[in-house]
Amino acid sequence: MHIPDGYLSPIISVGLGVVTVPTWSLATRRVQRVLTNRTIPLLAIFAAMAFTIMMFNIPVPGGTTAHGVGGTLIAIVLGPWAAVIAVSVALIIQALFFGDGGVLAIFANCLNMGIILPFVGYATYRVLASRSPVLSTRRIWAAGIGAYVGITVAALCVGIELGIQPLLFSQNGVALYSPYGLSEAVPAMLIAHALGASIVEALITAFGVAYLQQRHPEYLTSVRDAIAGSGLAHGVRPGRPLPQVAGAIVLIGLAALTAAGLLTGGGDPGHAFGANWGQVDWAGVATMLVVVAAIAAILLPLAWFLLPRRMRTVGTAFLAAGILAPLGLIAPGIAFGESGPQGIQAAFGYVPQGLQDLSGIFSAPFAGYSIPLPFLSGAHATLWQTAIGYELAGVLGMLMLGLTVLGLARAITWGGQARGAAAAEPDREPPVRSRIGWLEHTLAGITGSIERAVFTEEHARSRGWLQAVDPRAKLGMFLAVILAASLASSILVELALYGVVLLAAAASRVPFSFFVKRVWLGIPLFAAIVVIPAIFFVPGPRLFDLVIGPIHLSPSIPGLVGAVLFVTRVAVSVSLAVLLVLTTPWADLLKSLQAMRAPRLFVLVLAMAYRYIFLFLHLANSMFEARKSRIVARTSGGEQRRFISGTMGNLVNRSVKMSNDVYAAMAARGFSGSIRTFQAYRMHPADWWSLVGAGAIGIVAVLASRSLA
């Protein structure tokens, strides 16, 4: 249903914007009524869901493929105007980054799948559901039928748009754009969807409504006032458990698809849906399924374990959808009306001039979801490149789309609030936004540094796996893994080591979000910025060539691989260092360095510097607080900068005197350069086993890296 460039004349493609653009504007205003702090993330999730659903191709009558959209489900939960925003953004990202649908045809595709589909599907659902209770089975049937009707009507519109092209734009009896007439395009689109894609769309929507009835009924009631006082308010619960409802939906869908496939295939299972399934490379498909299952078995439990609790279910589900996206490659054939010039040449014996001119007007960076990885070769290279491209595109596309819709929804909400406030008080002057000055910024930074240091020290004394390990063994463990990360030359090995670090952090009860932010907002991010030029200047085969006027953006595959390897290596090393500091008190860490025969002067400088940092932070904090407490009026930026520069000079002068006083006090109390703690170190069997295990992990990582190189 994604119309490529060249199938529609520029007049039709751009002219449909007369309908699409005003609808977008109206949707932006109307969607403000349902956007709240709870529904904004929900809109982003549903937009990512629509992107994922459109990646799963299914066989349809005629030997081609089609896909669902999910627009009716979004309309049922958030309203049709929100569905317009969510589906349209998904289609635009697909066109710009993955070449799925034309750039000139964005208005047409958004009109068909982003406007007509959700409105028709939602209207049908409302008529069939009527005033039935929110948790009734009738609403599940109404949702499925509404989705079926919505996507079928959208397919009819696509058939009409393609079919009128030869009537309106032809030269000497030869079509200039789409060569399919109305007698071909309309039946092909209707039959393909009515007996295939529409059934899948109905199943997805019905299952989605059934799931929300059982697990999150509030999303079906509190979003709009139209259903606020229905059955849920009276304590009505779903009549059947979710497994029974889901099982019934799946059985009905499989029966319908099987019947449609056999009907259009003449009763031959080998030609179901009119496709020749004997042409499928089943050996390559079997290997792909095994590897996909292995990837899912590794990543899904890891995601479930590492994701925060509030994102665990949704994040794991979307990751599973991205990993399973290559299943859509099994179906033979290509969607009707989406063939390139070669396919049209083979079918009609010629290529329309307009289609040939417009088909290459824009080249998407990841066209066809395929990534030409150089290490994939052999008989199944094309299948593997597309499969891996599908997985990467699924995950990256969902993240990109979710963040885009999330930012767009928040911008719409803020814009509506600002207009509402201005309309409510037209005579009131706009409030002056207060700015935080240099003094407040500096004071907040000092206080934040103290809080982070105190939090780290308290966390190092909590109960966890690494906290219980002897500091000397722990230091040896981390040094072994850091050495292995430095010697490894494989991205897969580095990712495996990073996974081990995350598991160790979780076992040590280190907060996941705090740990990841502290690592990735530092050196790895800086390393990524440093290696970006290498991606474009390292010689070798290019990943893609994006032409923007006179500029050619063509990253090389060796440069990209080297950059990713460098960033992951730095990320693993920094993560290990941060984890060591988070799980080890500072005095124990210094004593461990001393036990490892680190230079005595080096340990002494570290100990003194750490204590000086706290002294200076407390001293600076006291000076700023004293200054702030004695000032009533707000000072200018220049006065604050002069005060800060003067304070810095005062601190330097005090540091000279303080260094002598501190050292004299330490010497008077018997300090001889050795770090002393109250804890007596003793290596237990568990500490030795931990040290040996870390060493084994390092050796295996280095050997695996050499075998993969």
N, C-alpha and C positions, 0 to 999 in steps of 0.2 A: 504493500500500500504506500510505500515511500516512493513518490514519483521522482525519478532522476532529472537532471538538467537535460534539455533537448527534447523531451517528450511533449512539453507544452510550449507554445509560442511565447515569446517575451511579453506580448500584449496580454495574454491570458494570465501568465505567471505573475506579472506585476499588477495587473488589473484586479486580481483577487485580493490584493492588499486593501482595496477599498472596503471590503467586508471585514478582513482579518484585523487590520490595524485599529479601527474604531472599536471592535469587539475587545481587543486587548486593553484599550484605554478604559472601556466601561468595566471590564473585569477587574482592573486594578482598583477602581473605586468601589465596586460592589464587594470585593473580597475582604475589604477592611472590616466588614461586619462580623466575619467569622474568625479573624486572626487574633489570637490571644497568645500569651506565653506558653500555653499548652498546645494550641493548634498549629503554631508556626513550625515546631519540629515535626509535627505530624504531616504537614504539607511537604516538607523536604523528604520525609521518608516515603510518602506516596509517589512523589516525583521520581525518586530513585527506583521505586518498584516498577513504575511504568517503563523506565529505561531498560530495566532487566527483562521484563516480560517481552518487550519488542526484540530482544536478542535471541529468543527461542523460536526458531523456525519449525514449522510442522508441515507434513505433506498434505496437500489438498488436491481435489479432483483436477485432472488435466496434466498431472505430472509436474506440477510446480509446488511452491511453498508459500506459506503466509505466516502471520504471527498475531498474537493478541496485543492489546494496548493497556487495558486496565482503567480507561477513562471513566467508565460508568461507576466503578467502585469508588473512585475519588469523588465523583459527583454525589454519590449517596452519603458519604461521610462528611465531606466539607462543602458540598454544594457545587453546581455546575460551573460557576464562575471561578472557583478555586481550581477545578479540573482544567479549565482553559489555561490558566497560568502554568500548572504543573506539567501537563502534556506538551504544551508549546515549548517550554524551556527544554524539555527532554529532546524534542525533535530538532530544535536549533543546535544543541550540542552534538547530536548525532550527525547532522549535516556538516558542521564546521570542522569537527575533529575526526570523524570516522567515515565521512563520505556516504553515509546512509541517508539517501534523499538529496536532491539537488539544492544548491544555494539559492538559485533563482526560483525554485519551486517551494521555498519555505512557506510562503503565504498559502499556497494550495495545500500542502501537507498539513499545516496547522489548522486550516479551515476544515479539512476532512476529519482528521483524527483528534484535533484539539478543541474544536468547537461543535461541529455537527454531531460527532459520536457521543460526547458526554451529555449534550442537551437532549438528544433523542432518547438515549438510554435512560437518563434520569426521568424524563417525562413519562416514558413507558412504565418505569418502576413506580412512580407516584400514582399513576392511574390504577395499576394492578394492586399495589399495596393498600391504597385508599386509607381508611382509618383503622386498619388492623393493628394490633399491639406490636410494639417494637420488637419484642422477642418471639413473635409468632413464626411458624414455618412458612406462612404465606409470604412473608417478606423475603425469605431466601429464594423462593420460586420467582417472586417478582423481580428480584435483583438479577437472577440468571436470565430471565426472559428479556428484561430491559437491556442488559448487556448484549444479548444476541441480536436484538433489533437495532441497537445503536451502531454496532460495528458493521452490520449488514447494510444499513442505510449509508454509512460512510463509504463502504465499498461500492455501492451503487453510484455515489457521487464521483468517485474516482473513475469508474467506467465511463460515465457521461463525459467527464473532462477529457479523458483520453480519446473517446470515440468521436467527439466533435472536431478534433484537430484535422483529420483529412477532409472534412466538409468545408471548413473555413480557410484552411491554409494548404493549398496544393498548387502545383505548377505542372502543366501539361499532363494532368491526370496522375501525377506522382505526389505523394504526401511529402510535406516539408518537415514535419515533426513526427508525432506518433503515427505509425502506419496502420494502427488498429482502428477499424470502423466501429460504429455503434453496435452493429450486429455481432461483432466479435468481442469488444471490450466489456460491454454490459453483462452478457451471459457469463463470460469468463470470471469476472469479479464477483458476480452474485453467487454462482455455483461454487466457486472456490471457497468463499467465506461461509455460505449457508451450510455447506457440508463439511466444513473443516475449521477454519479460524474462528468463526462465530461460536461454534460449540466450545472451543477452548476458552474463549472470552467469557462465555456464560459460566463455565465451570470455575474459572478464577474468581469471578465476581460473587457467585453463590457461595463458594467456600470462604471468601473474605468476609462476607456478611455473617455467615454462620460462626466463624471464628470470633468476630467482634461481639456477637450476641452472647457467646459463652464467656469470653475473657475480658472484654472491654466494652460493655454495653453503654457506658457513658458517652462513647464517641458517636453513638447512634441517636442520642437524645439531647445532649446539652449543646451541640454545635449550632443548631437552628431552633428557633421557637416553634416551628411548624410541628415538631414531634415531641415537644417538651412534656406534654401532659398525657402521654399515651401509656401503654401497658406497663412499662417499667416502673412508673410512679406508683402503680397499684400493687407492686410486689410480684408481678407475673414473671416466672422464670422459664427458660427454654424447656420445651417438652422432652427433648431427647438429648443425650450427651453428645459432645462434639465428635468423638470417634465414630459413633453411629451415623451422624449426619454427614461427616466427611467421607465415610465409606460408601454411603448411598450416592453421594455426588460423584465420586470417582467411578463407581460401577456404572452409573447412568452415562457418564461421559465416555467411558471406554466402549460401552455397548453402542452408543451413537456413532463414535468415530469408526469402530469396526464395521458397522453396517454401511456407513457412507463409503468407506474404503473398498469394501467388497462390491458394493453397488456400482461404483464408478470404475472398478477394475474388472468387471465382467465375472465376478466370483472367483478370480484367481488371486490368492494371497500374494503371489510374487509380483503382481501388477496392481496392488492396492492403490487407490487414488489415481490410477492411470499412470503410475510411475514404474519404471523397470528397476526393481530392487536388486536384481541380479548384477547390476553395474556398480553396486556399492562395494567398496574395498573393505569387506568384513574383517579381514585379518588386521588391517590398520585400525579399524574401528575398535576391535577387541583390545588391541594394545593400548589405544587411547583411553578406553574405559578403565583398564587396569591402573594406568598411571593417574588418571583423574581420581579414581577411588583411593589410591595411595596418598595423593596430595590432600584429599579431603580428610582422610584418616589422621593426617599429621596436623594440618592447619586448623581444622574445626575444633578439636579439643583444646588446642593451644589458645585459640581465640576465646573460647568459652572460659578458660582459666584466667586469661590475662585481662580481658575487657572489664571495665567497671561494672558493678552489678546493674546499674540502671540502663546500661547499653548492651548488656550481655546477650539477651535474647535477640534483639533486633540486629545487632552487629554480626552475630554468628549466622543468622538466617540470610542476611545479604551476602556475607562471604561465601556461604554455601551456594547461593544462586550464581555468584560470579564464577566459582570453581566449576559448577555444572553447566555453564553456558555452552561449552563445546558440544553438548548433546544435541544442540540444534543443527550441527553440521552433518548429522547422520542422514537426514532427509535428502533424497536426491532432487535435483532440479533447482530452478531459481524462480523467484516470485514473478508473477505475471506483470509485465510492464516495467520491469527493472533490469532487463538485459542491456548490455552495452552494445556498441555499434557492431561488434563481431556477431553477437547473437541475432541482431536484426538482419545482418547480411546473410546469415545461414538460413533464417526463416523466410525472408522475402526476396533474397537475391540482390538487394540493393540497400544502401544506407541513406535515409532522408538527409538532404543537405543541411537543414536546420539542426537536426539531431547531431550530425557530425560536427558542426561548428560549435554547438553549445555544450556538448558532452565533456569537453576538456577545459571548460572555462575556469574551473577551480579544482585544485588538487588538495585533498585533505591529508593531513600528516599521517594518519593511520587508516588510509582508505581500505575498505574491506575487512577491517579488524585484523589484518595480517601483518606480522612483523618478520621480516626476512633475517632470522638469526643465522649467523654463519656456521654454527656448530650443529645445525640440524640439516642433515643431508640424507640421501638415500631414496628408496622408493616411496617412502611415506613423508618426505620432507614438506611438501605443500600442505598436507593434512595437519602435520604437527605445527607448522608455522601459523596456520590459521587458528588451530586449537589454542595454542599459547597466546596468540593475539586476542582471541575471544576472552580468555580468562583475565588477561591484563586489562583489556578494554572494559570488561564487566566491572572489575573492582575500581579502576581509576574513574570510569564513567560515573559510577554510582557516587563516589566521593565528590567528584567535580559537580555533578548535578545537585547532590544534596546541599553542598555548600553554597552553590549559586542560588538555589531556590530559598535557602535559609536567609541569605543576605538580602535577596529581593523582597521576601516577605517582611523582614524587619524594616526595610526601607519604606515599604508601602504603609506599614503600621505607623512608623514615626511620622511619615508625611501626612497621614490622616489625622493623627493627634495634633500636629502643628496647625493644620487647617482648621480643625475643630476649635482649638484654643483661640485662634485669630478671629474666627467667626463669632465666638461667644463673647469676646471682649474687643470689639473693633476700635474703641477709643483709647484703649490702654496701650502705652508704649511698650515695645518688646523688651523683655527683661535683658539686662546686660549680663552676659555670661561671665561669671567670675573666673579668673585665671589663677592658677597656683603659681606662686612666685618661686624665685630661686631658693629662698630660705626654706619654704615648705618642702620643696623637692629634696633639698639636701637633708633636711631633718627626717623626712620619710625614708630616704635611702639609708641613713645611718640606723634608724630604728629597725628597718627591715633586715639589715645585715645582722644586727644583734639577735633578732628573733630567729632568723634562719640558723645562726650558729647554735643558739640555745636548743632549738628543735632538733638539730642534728645530734647534739650531745645527748639529749634525752632519748632519742630514738636508738642510739648506739647502746644504751643500757636496757632496752626492752628485751623481751624474750623472742628469740627467733633462731633459725638454724645457724646462720653465720655468727650471730652474737655469742653462741655457745662454743664456737670453735676457738682453740687457742690462738692468740694473735700472731704468734710466730708461724704456726702452720697456715694460718689464713694469709699472711703476707706471702709465703712461699706459693700457695695455691694461686693467688692473683698474679704473681710474677710469671708463673708457668703459663697461664692462659694468655696473658698479655704478650709473652714471647711467641706463643703459637699464633696469635692473631697477627703479629708483625711479620711472621714468616710465611703465613698462608697466602696463596695467590689465587684463590677461588672465591667467587662471590657466594656460592652455595655454602662453602665451609664457614665463611664469615657470618652469614645469616644463621647457620646452625649454632655457632658460638654465641651470637647475640640472643638466640632463643634460650640457650643455657643460662646466660646472665639474667634474663628476665625471669626464668624459673627460680633461680637462686634468690633474686630479689623478692619474689612472691613468697618463697619459703621462709625468708627472713622478715616477713611482714612489713616490707617497705611499701608505702603507698604507690600504686602504679602510676597515677597521673603525676604525682610529685617527682618521682624518679625519672620518668620519660621527659618531662619538661625541663628538669634540671640538666639533663644530658643534652637534649637536642636543641635547646636554646643557646648553647654555648659553642664549643669548638667544632662539633660536626657540622653545624649550620655554616660556620665560617669556612670550614673545609670545602663544603659544597659550593660556596660562592667562589672560592679560589680556583676550583678545577673546572668551572663552567667554560672558560675559554678553550681548554684542552678538548672539549667535546667537538668543537667546530674546526680546530686546526690540526688535529692528529690525522695523518693520512690513512686511507683505507676505504672500504666500501661504505656507502652512505645509507643511513636508516630511511630517510626521505629527503625530498628536495621541495621545500615550500617557497614559492616565488611570490614576493610581495613587492611589486614594482621592480626597481633595480636591485633589490636585496634578495639574496638566496640564503635561506636558512637550511643548511644540510648537515646535520650532526653525523659524525662518523661512528660506525659501530665499535671499532677498537677504542676510540676516545671515550665513548659512552661507557663501555665496559670498564675501562681503566678508572674513570671518574667514580663509578658506582663502587668499584673495589676499594678505592682510596677512602671514600666517605664511610663505607661500612667498617673498614679497618679502624679508622679513627673513632667511629661510634662505639665499637666494641671496647677499644682501649679506654676511652673516656668513661664508658659505663662501668667498667671494672674499677677504675680509680674512684669514681663517685660512690659506688657500692661499698668499697673498702672503707672509705671515710664515714659513710652513713652507718656502718655496722660495727665500727671499732672506736672506742674512746680515744681521744687524742693522746693521752699519756701512754696508753697501751700500745698505740701505733708507734710512738717514738721509742718506747722500750724495745719493741720488736725490731725496729731498724737498728737499734744498738746491739741486739742479740744477733742480728744478721751481719755484724761486723761492718756496718756503715761507718764512714769517717766520723770521728767524735765531734769535730768542728761543725760538720754538716748537721748533725742531730741537734747540737747546741743552738745553732742559728735558727733552725726550725722551731725549737721550743721557745726561744726568746721572741721570735717574730710573732708567733701565735699569741703569746701573752701581751706583747706590745699592741697588737691589733685591738684586743679588748680594751686595754687601757686608753688608747687613743679614741676608740669609738665612744666609750663612756665619757671621756673628757670633752670631745666635740659635741656630743649630745647635750651635756650639761651647759656648755657655752651657748648653743643655739636656743635651748629652752629658756635660759636666763635672758637672752636677747629678746626673744619673742614675748616673754612675760612682762617686759618693761616698755613695750611699744603698743600704743593704743591705735593710732592711725595706720593705714596701710602705706608702707614705704614703696618707693619707686624701684624699678629694676636696677638702675644704676647704684642706688644706695645699698641694695641687697648684695650686688656683686662686689662692691667695695668692702662690705662687712665680711663676706666670705673670704676674699683675698687676704684681708687683715687677719682673720681667724687662722687661715692656713699658715701665715707667717708666725703667728703666736704659737701654733702647735709645733712648728719646727724648732723654735727657741726652747719650748718646754721639753721637747724630746731629747735635746742634748743634756739638759740637767737631769731629766728622768732616767736616762740610760745609766748615768753614773750612780744615781741613788738606788735604782733597782739592783744593779750588779753588786753594789756595796751591801745592800740588805741581804741578797742571796749568799754572798760570801760569808757574812756574819752568821748566817744560819747553817753553815757547813756545806754549801754547795761546791761540788768538785767537778762538775761537768757531766755527771752520770744522771740519767733519768730514773727516778725512784717512784714506785707505786706500792700501794698496800696489798695488792694482789700477788700471790705467789704463783708463778707459772709452772705448769706440769702437763706434759703431753700425755693424753689418754689414747687408748686404741682408736677411738672414733676420730681423733685429730689426725692420727697417722693415716687412717683409711681415707679421710678427706683429702689429705695432701697427695696420697698416691693416686686417688681418683682424678684430681685435677691434673696431675702430671700425665696420666693416661689419656685424658681428654686432649691435652696439648699435643701429645705424640700422634694420636689418631687424626687430629685435625691437620697436622703437617703432612702426614703420609697421604691422607685423602686429598689434600690440595695438590700434591705432586701427581697423584694418579689421574686427577681431573684436568690437570694442565695440558 
